[in-house]
C-alpha cells in the first residue's frame, strides 16, 4: 500500500481552460504549521526534478508542491506556443498555488523557476518568504542562452533510453564531470519518457520558440529590480561551478546587494545543478530548516 507521504498528482484548470498538473507532497503529522515549499522547474524541465529534495524536506515536516508549467511534465501542451511566456506562466502559478491553498511559501526555483520566483516577489509581496535560486541570477550570460537555444526542442530520433543516456553524457558530460553514472541514468529518465517504443521529450518541442528572440547581437534582459524584491528575505543561491548562465561576477554582485544571501557552489556541475546529489540536497534542507 502506498505511504500517506507519497506525492499526489493534482490536476486543475488554468484561466484559459488548459489542464495543469502539480505534485503535492503532504506534510507529515505535526508539520502543518510550517511554511510549505514550492518548487519551480527550469524552462524545459518538470516537477519530477524535485522528487529527491521534496522527500528530504517532507521528512523534515514540510509540505512541498512541485509545479509543472503548461507544456511540460504532466500538464497539457498549449496549441498556441505564444502562451509559453512569463506572464501566462505567472498566472498559471498563481492559479496552482490557489488550488493548493498556499498563500506564502519558501520557493525553490531552478533557472526559469528562479526568474519566476523573483517576479512573484516583486509583483506579489509577502508570497515569497524565503528563496533558493538554483543557478540563476538577475543577469543571464548570453553565451549560455545561445547554447540552450541550440538544443531545446531539437531532438534527433532516439531508439532507446540507453542511447538517450549516452546522448546526454556525450553532450553535457564535460560540464557535468561530477555526475555519477547512476545520476546520469536518473536524470535521463527525468528528461525523456518511453512511449510506444519511442523515446520522447517530456515537454512540447514548440517551447523552442520562447528563445526565438535570443540572437548573438541582442543582449538579454536584466532583472535586478525583481531581484531587489528578494533582498529582504532569507536566500540561498546555488551555482554550478561550470555554469555558463550564472557568472562568478553576477554571483558575487547578488551577495553584495542582498546581505542575508547565502552561497553554495556545486563542483563538477554546470547549468543547472541536477539536485540529485546528497551534499546539495543536504545544503538546501539545512537552509530550509532555518526558514519560518
Secondary structure as UniProt FT lines:
FT   TURN            4..5
FT   STRAND          8..13
FT   TURN            15..16
FT   STRAND          19..25
FT   TURN            29..30
FT   TURN            32..33
FT   STRAND          36..40
FT   TURN            43..44
FT   HELIX           47..50
FT   HELIX           51..59
FT   TURN            60..61
FT   STRAND          64..68
FT   TURN            70..71
FT   TURN            73..74
FT   HELIX           81..83
FT   HELIX           86..99
FT   TURN            100..101
FT   STRAND          105..110
FT   HELIX           112..123
FT   TURN            125..126
FT   STRAND          128..134
FT   HELIX           142..151
FT   TURN            152..153
FT   HELIX           161..172
FT   TURN            173..178
FT   HELIX           181..191
FT   STRAND          192..195
FT   TURN            196..197
FT   STRAND          198..201
FT   HELIX           205..211
FT   TURN            212..213
FT   TURN            216..217
FT   HELIX           224..228
FT   TURN            229..232
FT   STRAND          234..240
FT   TURN            241..242
FT   HELIX           248..257
FT   TURN            259..260
FT   STRAND          261..266
FT   TURN            267..268
FT   HELIX           278..289
//
